[in-house]
Amino acid sequence: MVCINSGIQGPEHPHPGRPYRAIGFPRTAYVPNNEKGKKVVRLLREAWRRRLIFTVGPSVTTGMDNCVTWNEIHHKTEWNNTRGHGYPDPGYLDNTLKELALHGITESTLV
């Protein structure tokens, strides 16, 4: 579970000095407890350490700007698929590995 609070954008954000909104936190993501799922979790931790999981920008969900949003690395946020963000999704782990690699996160890049 991750909890991010609203705040002021820093120099690494699109509009330094302006407020940003953290809507819908805390957020929880689910990964299967199997060998590939554990690999994905290790890589997601590295992506978190590198600050690649979330970004500040327009929210597709709310239509508001300057919001904390997912940053092109998909997460499953529900056990079932009632809203389209859960399981079953047989390609999820492979797709997530590809998305992580596009951000430079692979097993060979782990510290």
N, C-alpha and C positions, 0 to 999 in steps of 0.2 A: 504494500500500500504506500502511495506517495501523497504527500500533502504539500502543496505550494500555495503561498499566500499572495494576495495582490500586493503591488508595490510600485516602485519607480524604476523605469528602464535605465539600465547602465549603458556604458559605451559600446558594449557588444550587441545591443539591441537596435532595432530599426529606428526608434525615436528616443534617443537618450534624453533623460529628464522628464519625459511624459509618464503618466501613470499607466500601468497595465493591470488587467483583471485576471484573476485566477478563478475561473468558474468551474464548478463540478468537481471540486476536490473535497476530500481525498479521492483518489482514483486507485482502483485495484485491477491488476492484470493477471490472467491465468495462463499457465504453460503446462503441458502434459508432463507428468512425472515419469519420464522415460529417458533413455540415453540422449536422444537428440534434443529433447526438451531441456535437459540439464546443460547441454552445450549452448543452447540458445540463451539460457539464463546467465551463464558465464559471460557471454558476449554482450548481453543487454547491460550487465553490470559495468562492463568497460565503456559501453556507449553512454551510460549514466555518468560515469566518472569524467568522461570527455564532454559532458553537457550537450549530448546529441539527441536525447529522448524528446525534449520539449523545446519549443521556440515561442517567440512572441510575434503575433501577426493577426490577420483576420480569422475569425472563427466561422467555419462553414456551418456549424450547428446553430449559433446564435445570430450570425450576421454582423456581429460587432467587431470592431478593429481593436488592436492592442490587447489581445487576449493570449493567455498561455494555451498553446495548442500542441498536439502531437506533431513530431517533426519527421514525417515520412518513414518512420519505423513502426509498423503496425503492431498493435497489442490487442489481445482478446480480453474484453472487459466484462464478459458474462459467460457463465457456464453453458448456457443454452444459446440458441440463436434467435431469440425472440425479436431483437432489434437489428440483427445482421452483424453483430460484433462478437460472436462466440462460436461455439462448436455445435455441430461437426464442421470442420474445415480441413480436409486431408492435406491441403497444400500449404497450410499456415507456416509450419516450421521451416520448410524449404524456402518459402517466400521471404520469411523474416531473415533467414541467413543471407539471402541475396540483398535485401535492403541494408542489412548491417555491413556487408562487403562494399556496397556502394558508398558507405560512409567511412570506409577504411578500417572496419572492425572485422577481423578474422582471427582464427585461433593462432595464426602465426604473428599477429600484432599484439597479442595479450602481453601485458607487462608481468 
